[in-house]
């Protein structure tokens, strides 16, 4: 009886440890860790600016949960230094790697594609993948 219980316990242990191995982060999540998506905005936000934020957050949540999203009001004095670093004076969208200092300005893309959710999502993912690859 003891041997039988040990066998069942051993099989259960193998089963549960195999299931937990699927919880490892994907390569995409690991390689994207540390990369930031930064959006700047003015005090009074237009419909397009709000849409860019919504679509960016949606894409990141669905496809890149390891990426950090930061939103900065360029008119707030506490954000003055970072706005200057990115030369942002109003609505702007960037990919940024703080380890390397590399940044990619996506502002034009964001404004051009904000009216088409599918295109925005597809193209933002393409930009992110290219940025991750370096």
N, C-alpha and C positions, 0 to 999 in steps of 0.2 A: 504494500500500500504506500509506504514512504517513497519507494522508487517511482511509483506512478505519479504521485504528487510532485516530486522533483522534476519529472519529465514534463508535466503540464506547466509547471512554473518556468522551466527553462524555455519552453516553446512560447509562452506568453511574453517572456522577456525579449526574446528574439523578435517577435511580432511587433511589440511596442517600440523597440529601438529602431526597427526598420521603418516604421511609420514616422517617427520623429526625424529621420534623416531627410525627409522631404521639406522640412521647415528651414533648410539652409537658404540664405539669400542667393538670388540668381546672379550670374555674372554681370548682367546689366545693372543690377542694384549695387553691387560691389564697386564696379568701375565708375558709377555715377556718384558714389558717395563723396561728399566734399564739394561737389559742383553746386553752384547756386543759380537760381533764376531770380533776377532782380527786376522789379517794376517800380518806376518812379511815376509820380503823378502830382498835379497841382492841387491846391485846396478845393477848387470847384471842378469836379470831374464830369466829363462829357459821357454820353451813352457809349461811345466807342471805347473809351478808356476803361469803363466798367466792364464792358464785354471782353476786352483783352484780358483783364484779370480773371474773369469767370472761366474763359476758355483755357487759359494757361493753367489755372488751378485744376481744372477738370482733366486735362491731359496728364499733368504730373501725378495726380491721384491714381489715375487708371494705369499709367505705364511706367512712371518713374517715382515711386514712393520714397526712394532714397535721396532724391533731390530736394534741396531746401528752397522754399519760395520766400522772398522778402519783399515787402511793399513799403516804399518810402515817399512821404510827402516832401517835395523839394522846397516848399515854402516854410517848413518847420525848421527852426534854427538848429535843432539837435541833429538834423540830417544834412546840414550844410557841407560837412567834410566829405561824406560819401557821394553827394550830388556833384560836388566839384571833381572828385576822382573819376566819375563817369561822364562828366560834362553834361549832366542832365539838368534841363531848365523847365521841363514839363513832362508830359507822358513819354516814357521810354521803356524799352524792354531789353534786358541783357542776359546772356549766359556768362557766368564768371567762375573762374577757378582761382580761389584765394591762395592756393599753394604756389601756383606758377604766375599769377597775375594776368593770365590770359583772359580776354573778354571778347565777346561777340555781340555786336549791336543788332538786335532783331526788331527795332522800332518800325522801320519801313514795312517789313513783312507783316508785323502785327496789325498795323493799320490797314494794309491792303487785304488781309485775309479775315479780319474780324467779322465780316458779314457772312462768312461761309464756315460753319463749324467743322465740317468734314475736312476741308482743305486746311484750315488752321491746325487741326489736330495732326494731320498727316505731315504737313510741312514742319511743324514744330518738332515732331519726333525725328524727322530727318536732320534738322539742325542740331538737335541734342546728340544724336548718334555720331555725326561728324565731329562735334565738339569733343565728345568723349574719346574718340579715336585719336584726336590731336592733329 
